Amino acid sequence: MPFTVYAIRSQSRNYTYIGMSSELEVRIKRHNQGKNKTTRAYAPFDLIYTRSFETRTEARNHEKYLKTGQGRAFLKSIQNRP
């Protein structure tokens, strides 16, 4: 089962959440329904980035990268593309 690393951006506030899931659609739905304590106050969200990996370890390493300064700069750069 592939693992997907994703980033979602709040539609109403300046907040980006980076996570990982093997069931992306279910996970995004839970974020938007306010069922995740961490993101509840920032819902609703737009999906801004996804990348799939074969193993949990690869996905976790990419998730950690996106949470660094370089990773966040990368996400910001793809959001500003025309």
PyMOL commands that set and color helices and strands:
alter all, ss='L'
color gray80, all
select helices_A, chain A and resi 24-32+40-42+56-66+69-79
alter helices_A, ss='H'
color red, helices_A
select strands_A, chain A and resi 3-10+16-21+45-53
alter strands_A, ss='S'
color yellow, strands_A
deselect
rebuild
show_as cartoon
